[in-house]
Amino acid sequence: MARVGIRDVAVLAGVAVGTVSNYLNHPDRVSADKAERIRAAIDSLGFVPSNAGRQLRLGVSSAIGYIAPDVSNPYFAEIAESVELRASELGFTVFLANSHRSRDRENDYIQLFEQYRVQGLLMSSHLPVEDRLAQVRRRGTPSVLVGQRGQSDEQPSVSLDEVSGGRQAMQHLIEVGCRRLLFVGGPLDIPQVSGRLAGAGEVVREFGAATLEVMDEPDRTVRGGKRIGAALLSRPADMMPDGIFAANDLLALGIMNALVAGGVEVPRQTAIVGYDDIEFAEASLIPLTSVMGRHDGFGIAVVDLLFDAIGGNAIAAPHRMFEPQLVVRASTGRA
């Protein structure tokens, strides 16, 4: 069925196309009689006005874009929800895009959002992206890097202190008695992963009486965690780590699932810590100790920083960094 257009409304109402346009955009210019006829025609035809053309003519929109690497990960879904709530309070809509960690998809969405004249961009990425955002900024669209600290003061960012988070996780494992330690996550050149590993490594070196093994697992999902767990189960008992720090909760939950199914007692034989503190961490059969990166003010900070950039306001502190917090649960609770 063909889409009902403004000309169809004009014909049924018996008015000019320009009158219908005025009714939609400048209702004060339309007489009461014609306005009533146009309204009736719109109701009869089921006409839905499009803002796209008007936005392109004016060069503005009432929307911002958010590009996330994986919206199936509850962590990014929670960020998107908090961003949407704050933007809504300010009268704006959020267009959400899922890049699936693909540089090509990121580029496609950046281009698409520019074409739709969004007021600004929010970008969560595990890939180098500042050079691309700089190009967009030069063309007039400001942006905020979400979850990764910007390298340039011209690129505002809101992130977590990943090194601190890694330190907290590893310090806790050592405090509960773990000595054969394992870090799981990857790719290891991703800033978020490398920061967590750096913090964990600092603690082990300072302690001096523990070992730290690193397993690079780029598939940071439950599936990837199960694969790691299966590999660990094939080891001799004296090669099994007694403390595991996973780069995110999905990995940690997959590892724990595989180990428990294979007969390993968690946490008595192996304690496990995750990262992000997603809802499933607490709801797991063995509640997961995790580093909480979620803060009530995170989404607010992201949107407010973007609107400062949109308004051309001077930004005294372009990089906002939140402190993560360890949440201890049964997966590390030693008897």
Buried (B, 14 or more C-beta within 10 A) or exposed (E): EEEBBBEBBBBBBEBEEEBBBBBBEEEEEBEEEBBEBBEEBBEEBEBEBEBEEBBEEEEEBEBBBBBBBBBEBBBBBBBBEBBBEBBEEEEBBBBBBBBEBEEEBBBBBBEBBBEBBBBBBBBBBBBEBBEBBBEBBEEEBBBBBBBBBBEBEBBBBBBBBBBBBBBBBBBBBBEBEBBBBBBBBBBBEBBBBBBBBEBBBBBBEEBEEBEBEBBEBBBBBBEBBBBBBBEBBEEEEEEBBBBBBBBBBBBBBBBBBBBBEEEBEBBEEBBBBBBBBBEBBBEBEBBBBBBBBBBEEBBBBBBBBBBBBBEEEEBEEBBBBBEBBBBEBBBBBEE
